[in-house]
Amino acid sequence: MSSLAELALGQTATVREVSGPRAFRRRLLEMGLVPGVAVKLVTIAPLGDPLRIEVRGGQWSIRRAEATQIEVT
């Protein structure tokens, strides 16, 4: 198991758990980033932060520090 921040560019994984502060978890869960959903790392900014991910057909930007709190398989 690894975190979302450790994925290689273009790699797809399945969310296993979202951890971190309660408000952070709640926001992501409400947006549809729930355990079992597939995520794909689309792009990485030139300096390595933020990451652009694809979730359920939409694309999100997420900070690397936040991505480390999302466990994927």
VEXBAGU-799523 format. One record per atom (N, C-alpha, C, CB): residue in three letters; x, y, z; atom name; residue number from 1. Coordinates in nm, 3 decimals. Glycine has a CB too. Layout:
BEGIN
[ala, [X, Y, Z], CA, NUM]
...
END
This chain:
BEGIN
[met, [0.083, -0.118, 0.000], N, 1]
[met, [0.000, 0.000, 0.000], CA, 1]
[met, [0.087, 0.124, 0.000], C, 1]
[met, [-0.095, 0.000, 0.121], CB, 1]
[ser, [0.037, 0.226, -0.065], N, 2]
[ser, [0.113, 0.351, -0.073], CA, 2]
[ser, [0.016, 0.468, -0.071], C, 2]
[ser, [0.201, 0.354, -0.200], CB, 2]
[ser, [0.071, 0.586, -0.076], N, 3]
[ser, [-0.014, 0.705, -0.077], CA, 3]
[ser, [-0.032, 0.754, -0.220], C, 3]
[ser, [0.047, 0.816, 0.011], CB, 3]
[leu, [-0.129, 0.839, -0.238], N, 4]
[leu, [-0.157, 0.896, -0.369], CA, 4]
[leu, [-0.036, 0.976, -0.420], C, 4]
[leu, [-0.281, 0.986, -0.363], CB, 4]
[ala, [0.039, 1.035, -0.330], N, 5]
[ala, [0.157, 1.115, -0.369], CA, 5]
[ala, [0.269, 1.029, -0.427], C, 5]
[ala, [0.209, 1.192, -0.248], CB, 5]
[glu, [0.266, 0.898, -0.404], N, 6]
[glu, [0.372, 0.809, -0.451], CA, 6]
[glu, [0.342, 0.746, -0.586], C, 6]
[glu, [0.395, 0.701, -0.350], CB, 6]
[leu, [0.226, 0.775, -0.645], N, 7]
[leu, [0.193, 0.717, -0.776], CA, 7]
[leu, [0.283, 0.775, -0.884], C, 7]
[leu, [0.045, 0.744, -0.810], CB, 7]
[ala, [0.306, 0.694, -0.987], N, 8]
[ala, [0.381, 0.740, -1.103], CA, 8]
[ala, [0.285, 0.812, -1.197], C, 8]
[ala, [0.452, 0.621, -1.175], CB, 8]
[leu, [0.336, 0.900, -1.277], N, 9]
[leu, [0.255, 0.975, -1.373], CA, 9]
[leu, [0.178, 0.880, -1.464], C, 9]
[leu, [0.344, 1.070, -1.456], CB, 9]
[gly, [0.048, 0.899, -1.475], N, 10]
[gly, [-0.036, 0.815, -1.559], CA, 10]
[gly, [-0.086, 0.689, -1.492], C, 10]
[gly, [0.038, 0.779, -1.681], CB, 10]
[gln, [-0.040, 0.660, -1.372], N, 11]
[gln, [-0.079, 0.538, -1.301], CA, 11]
[gln, [-0.218, 0.553, -1.240], C, 11]
[gln, [0.024, 0.503, -1.192], CB, 11]
[thr, [-0.293, 0.444, -1.241], N, 12]
[thr, [-0.426, 0.441, -1.180], CA, 12]
[thr, [-0.421, 0.352, -1.056], C, 12]
[thr, [-0.533, 0.390, -1.280], CB, 12]
[ala, [-0.493, 0.392, -0.952], N, 13]
[ala, [-0.498, 0.316, -0.827], CA, 13]
[ala, [-0.639, 0.326, -0.769], C, 13]
[ala, [-0.392, 0.367, -0.725], CB, 13]
[thr, [-0.664, 0.246, -0.667], N, 14]
[thr, [-0.792, 0.247, -0.598], CA, 14]
[thr, [-0.774, 0.304, -0.458], C, 14]
[thr, [-0.853, 0.105, -0.592], CB, 14]
[val, [-0.861, 0.395, -0.420], N, 15]
[val, [-0.854, 0.456, -0.287], CA, 15]
[val, [-0.887, 0.350, -0.183], C, 15]
[val, [-0.951, 0.578, -0.274], CB, 15]
[arg, [-0.803, 0.340, -0.081], N, 16]
[arg, [-0.826, 0.245, 0.028], CA, 16]
[arg, [-0.877, 0.318, 0.151], C, 16]
[arg, [-0.697, 0.168, 0.061], CB, 16]
[glu, [-0.816, 0.434, 0.182], N, 17]
[glu, [-0.854, 0.510, 0.302], CA, 17]
[glu, [-0.815, 0.656, 0.286], C, 17]
[glu, [-0.789, 0.450, 0.428], CB, 17]
[val, [-0.898, 0.743, 0.339], N, 18]
[val, [-0.867, 0.886, 0.345], CA, 18]
[val, [-0.847, 0.921, 0.491], C, 18]
[val, [-0.981, 0.975, 0.278], CB, 18]
[ser, [-0.729, 0.967, 0.527], N, 19]
[ser, [-0.702, 1.003, 0.666], CA, 19]
[ser, [-0.672, 1.152, 0.673], C, 19]
[ser, [-0.583, 0.920, 0.724], CB, 19]
[gly, [-0.637, 1.198, 0.790], N, 20]
[gly, [-0.608, 1.340, 0.809], CA, 20]
[gly, [-0.712, 1.406, 0.896], C, 20]
[gly, [-0.599, 1.411, 0.676], CB, 20]
[pro, [-0.708, 1.539, 0.904], N, 21]
[pro, [-0.805, 1.612, 0.986], CA, 21]
[pro, [-0.949, 1.585, 0.940], C, 21]
[pro, [-0.776, 1.762, 0.981], CB, 21]
[arg, [-1.040, 1.592, 1.034], N, 22]
[arg, [-1.180, 1.558, 1.005], CA, 22]
[arg, [-1.239, 1.643, 0.892], C, 22]
[arg, [-1.264, 1.576, 1.130], CB, 22]
[ala, [-1.214, 1.772, 0.892], N, 23]
[ala, [-1.268, 1.861, 0.788], CA, 23]
[ala, [-1.213, 1.823, 0.650], C, 23]
[ala, [-1.235, 2.008, 0.820], CB, 23]
[phe, [-1.086, 1.788, 0.643], N, 24]
[phe, [-1.023, 1.746, 0.517], CA, 24]
[phe, [-1.087, 1.618, 0.465], C, 24]
[phe, [-0.871, 1.726, 0.537], CB, 24]
[arg, [-1.101, 1.517, 0.552], N, 25]
[arg, [-1.163, 1.390, 0.512], CA, 25]
[arg, [-1.306, 1.411, 0.464], C, 25]
[arg, [-1.161, 1.290, 0.630], CB, 25]
[arg, [-1.378, 1.490, 0.540], N, 26]
[arg, [-1.519, 1.514, 0.507], CA, 26]
[arg, [-1.533, 1.581, 0.371], C, 26]
[arg, [-1.585, 1.599, 0.614], CB, 26]
[arg, [-1.449, 1.680, 0.343], N, 27]
[arg, [-1.456, 1.751, 0.215], CA, 27]
[arg, [-1.431, 1.656, 0.098], C, 27]
[arg, [-1.354, 1.866, 0.211], CB, 27]
[leu, [-1.327, 1.573, 0.110], N, 28]
[leu, [-1.296, 1.479, 0.002], CA, 28]
[leu, [-1.404, 1.373, -0.015], C, 28]
[leu, [-1.162, 1.413, 0.028], CB, 28]
[leu, [-1.455, 1.322, 0.096], N, 29]
[leu, [-1.560, 1.221, 0.089], CA, 29]
[leu, [-1.686, 1.278, 0.026], C, 29]
[leu, [-1.591, 1.167, 0.228], CB, 29]
[glu, [-1.721, 1.402, 0.057], N, 30]
[glu, [-1.838, 1.466, -0.002], CA, 30]
[glu, [-1.821, 1.488, -0.151], C, 30]
[glu, [-1.865, 1.598, 0.067], CB, 30]
[met, [-1.698, 1.508, -0.195], N, 31]
[met, [-1.671, 1.531, -0.337], CA, 31]
[met, [-1.664, 1.399, -0.415], C, 31]
[met, [-1.540, 1.608, -0.354], CB, 31]
[gly, [-1.667, 1.285, -0.346], N, 32]
[gly, [-1.669, 1.157, -0.415], CA, 32]
[gly, [-1.542, 1.076, -0.406], C, 32]
[gly, [-1.701, 1.179, -0.555], CB, 32]
[leu, [-1.444, 1.122, -0.333], N, 33]
[leu, [-1.321, 1.046, -0.316], CA, 33]
[leu, [-1.340, 0.951, -0.198], C, 33]
[leu, [-1.197, 1.141, -0.293], CB, 33]
[val, [-1.409, 0.841, -0.224], N, 34]
[val, [-1.444, 0.744, -0.121], CA, 34]
[val, [-1.365, 0.615, -0.144], C, 34]
[val, [-1.597, 0.716, -0.120], CB, 34]
[pro, [-1.349, 0.534, -0.041], N, 35]
[pro, [-1.280, 0.406, -0.059], CA, 35]
[pro, [-1.346, 0.323, -0.170], C, 35]
[pro, [-1.279, 0.326, 0.073], CB, 35]
[gly, [-1.262, 0.267, -0.257], N, 36]
[gly, [-1.308, 0.185, -0.367], CA, 36]
[gly, [-1.312, 0.256, -0.501], C, 36]
[gly, [-1.443, 0.135, -0.337], CB, 36]
[val, [-1.301, 0.389, -0.502], N, 37]
[val, [-1.306, 0.464, -0.627], CA, 37]
[val, [-1.166, 0.467, -0.691], C, 37]
[val, [-1.357, 0.609, -0.603], CB, 37]
[ala, [-1.163, 0.465, -0.824], N, 38]
[ala, [-1.036, 0.468, -0.898], CA, 38]
[ala, [-0.990, 0.613, -0.915], C, 38]
[ala, [-1.052, 0.400, -1.037], CB, 38]
[val, [-0.861, 0.635, -0.898], N, 39]
[val, [-0.799, 0.767, -0.921], CA, 39]
[val, [-0.680, 0.749, -1.014], C, 39]
[val, [-0.756, 0.834, -0.787], CB, 39]
[lys, [-0.657, 0.850, -1.096], N, 40]
[lys, [-0.544, 0.846, -1.189], CA, 40]
[lys, [-0.464, 0.975, -1.174], C, 40]
[lys, [-0.593, 0.829, -1.337], CB, 40]
[leu, [-0.333, 0.962, -1.166], N, 41]
[leu, [-0.245, 1.079, -1.159], CA, 41]
[leu, [-0.223, 1.129, -1.301], C, 41]
[leu, [-0.109, 1.045, -1.089], CB, 41]
[val, [-0.276, 1.246, -1.331], N, 42]
[val, [-0.274, 1.299, -1.467], CA, 42]
[val, [-0.149, 1.381, -1.494], C, 42]
[val, [-0.398, 1.384, -1.493], CB, 42]
[thr, [-0.120, 1.479, -1.410], N, 43]
[thr, [-0.001, 1.562, -1.428], CA, 43]
[thr, [0.059, 1.600, -1.293], C, 43]
[thr, [-0.034, 1.689, -1.510], CB, 43]
[ile, [0.184, 1.637, -1.298], N, 44]
[ile, [0.255, 1.689, -1.180], CA, 44]
[ile, [0.312, 1.824, -1.221], C, 44]
[ile, [0.369, 1.589, -1.130], CB, 44]
[ala, [0.290, 1.925, -1.140], N, 45]
[ala, [0.342, 2.059, -1.170], CA, 45]
[ala, [0.495, 2.054, -1.176], C, 45]
[ala, [0.294, 2.161, -1.063], CB, 45]
[pro, [0.556, 2.148, -1.249], N, 46]
[pro, [0.702, 2.147, -1.267], CA, 46]
[pro, [0.783, 2.139, -1.137], C, 46]
[pro, [0.742, 2.270, -1.341], CB, 46]
[leu, [0.737, 2.200, -1.030], N, 47]
[leu, [0.811, 2.195, -0.904], CA, 47]
[leu, [0.763, 2.083, -0.813], C, 47]
[leu, [0.800, 2.327, -0.832], CB, 47]
[gly, [0.674, 1.997, -0.865], N, 48]
[gly, [0.629, 1.881, -0.790], CA, 48]
[gly, [0.504, 1.901, -0.707], C, 48]
[gly, [0.736, 1.838, -0.702], CB, 48]
[asp, [0.449, 2.021, -0.708], N, 49]
[asp, [0.329, 2.048, -0.628], CA, 49]
[asp, [0.250, 2.158, -0.697], C, 49]
[asp, [0.366, 2.089, -0.482], CB, 49]
[pro, [0.124, 2.145, -0.725], N, 50]
[pro, [0.030, 2.040, -0.689], CA, 50]
[pro, [0.027, 1.926, -0.791], C, 50]
[pro, [-0.109, 2.098, -0.674], CB, 50]
[leu, [-0.052, 1.824, -0.758], N, 51]
[leu, [-0.075, 1.711, -0.847], CA, 51]
[leu, [-0.214, 1.728, -0.906], C, 51]
[leu, [-0.062, 1.574, -0.771], CB, 51]
[arg, [-0.232, 1.685, -1.031], N, 52]
[arg, [-0.365, 1.684, -1.089], CA, 52]
[arg, [-0.409, 1.539, -1.099], C, 52]
[arg, [-0.369, 1.754, -1.230], CB, 52]
[ile, [-0.524, 1.509, -1.040], N, 53]
[ile, [-0.575, 1.372, -1.042], CA, 53]
[ile, [-0.711, 1.370, -1.111], C, 53]
[ile, [-0.587, 1.316, -0.898], CB, 53]
[glu, [-0.745, 1.252, -1.163], N, 54]
[glu, [-0.875, 1.233, -1.225], CA, 54]
[glu, [-0.956, 1.139, -1.137], C, 54]
[glu, [-0.861, 1.177, -1.369], CB, 54]
[val, [-1.075, 1.185, -1.098], N, 55]
[val, [-1.165, 1.108, -1.012], CA, 55]
[val, [-1.304, 1.114, -1.073], C, 55]
[val, [-1.164, 1.162, -0.866], CB, 55]
[arg, [-1.361, 0.999, -1.106], N, 56]
[arg, [-1.498, 0.991, -1.159], CA, 56]
[arg, [-1.520, 1.085, -1.277], C, 56]
[arg, [-1.598, 1.023, -1.049], CB, 56]
[gly, [-1.423, 1.095, -1.366], N, 57]
[gly, [-1.437, 1.177, -1.487], CA, 57]
[gly, [-1.401, 1.323, -1.470], C, 57]
[gly, [-1.575, 1.167, -1.535], CB, 57]
[gly, [-1.381, 1.369, -1.348], N, 58]
[gly, [-1.343, 1.508, -1.324], CA, 58]
[gly, [-1.197, 1.516, -1.284], C, 58]
[gly, [-1.431, 1.571, -1.216], CB, 58]
[gln, [-1.137, 1.633, -1.303], N, 59]
[gln, [-0.997, 1.650, -1.266], CA, 59]
[gln, [-0.987, 1.749, -1.150], C, 59]
[gln, [-0.914, 1.699, -1.386], CB, 59]
[trp, [-0.904, 1.713, -1.053], N, 60]
[trp, [-0.883, 1.794, -0.933], CA, 60]
[trp, [-0.735, 1.825, -0.920], C, 60]
[trp, [-0.935, 1.722, -0.806], CB, 60]
[ser, [-0.705, 1.938, -0.858], N, 61]
[ser, [-0.567, 1.967, -0.816], CA, 61]
[ser, [-0.562, 1.946, -0.666], C, 61]
[ser, [-0.523, 2.114, -0.855], CB, 61]
[ile, [-0.457, 1.880, -0.623], N, 62]
[ile, [-0.443, 1.849, -0.481], CA, 62]
[ile, [-0.296, 1.867, -0.443], C, 62]
[ile, [-0.491, 1.703, -0.449], CB, 62]
[arg, [-0.273, 1.923, -0.327], N, 63]
[arg, [-0.136, 1.941, -0.279], CA, 63]
[arg, [-0.073, 1.807, -0.246], C, 63]
[arg, [-0.132, 2.033, -0.155], CB, 63]
[arg, [0.056, 1.798, -0.264], N, 64]
[arg, [0.128, 1.673, -0.235], CA, 64]
[arg, [0.112, 1.635, -0.087], C, 64]
[arg, [0.279, 1.688, -0.270], CB, 64]
[ala, [0.114, 1.734, 0.003], N, 65]
[ala, [0.098, 1.705, 0.146], CA, 65]
[ala, [-0.038, 1.642, 0.174], C, 65]
[ala, [0.115, 1.833, 0.229], CB, 65]
[glu, [-0.142, 1.687, 0.102], N, 66]
[glu, [-0.274, 1.627, 0.118], CA, 66]
[glu, [-0.279, 1.488, 0.054], C, 66]
[glu, [-0.382, 1.718, 0.057], CB, 66]
[ala, [-0.213, 1.472, -0.059], N, 67]
[ala, [-0.213, 1.343, -0.127], CA, 67]
[ala, [-0.145, 1.234, -0.045], C, 67]
[ala, [-0.143, 1.355, -0.262], CB, 67]
[thr, [-0.053, 1.271, 0.042], N, 68]
[thr, [0.012, 1.169, 0.127], CA, 68]
[thr, [-0.085, 1.111, 0.229], C, 68]
[thr, [0.134, 1.229, 0.200], CB, 68]
[gln, [-0.196, 1.178, 0.254], N, 69]
[gln, [-0.295, 1.131, 0.351], CA, 69]
[gln, [-0.402, 1.042, 0.287], C, 69]
[gln, [-0.362, 1.250, 0.419], CB, 69]
[ile, [-0.389, 1.016, 0.157], N, 70]
[ile, [-0.484, 0.930, 0.087], CA, 70]
[ile, [-0.412, 0.801, 0.052], C, 70]
[ile, [-0.542, 1.000, -0.041], CB, 70]
[glu, [-0.455, 0.693, 0.114], N, 71]
[glu, [-0.391, 0.563, 0.096], CA, 71]
[glu, [-0.456, 0.493, -0.024], C, 71]
[glu, [-0.403, 0.476, 0.224], CB, 71]
[val, [-0.373, 0.440, -0.114], N, 72]
[val, [-0.423, 0.372, -0.234], CA, 72]
[val, [-0.356, 0.235, -0.248], C, 72]
[val, [-0.397, 0.459, -0.361], CB, 72]
[thr, [-0.421, 0.150, -0.325], N, 73]
[thr, [-0.364, 0.018, -0.356], CA, 73]
[thr, [-0.352, 0.001, -0.507], C, 73]
[thr, [-0.450, -0.096, -0.296], CB, 73]
END
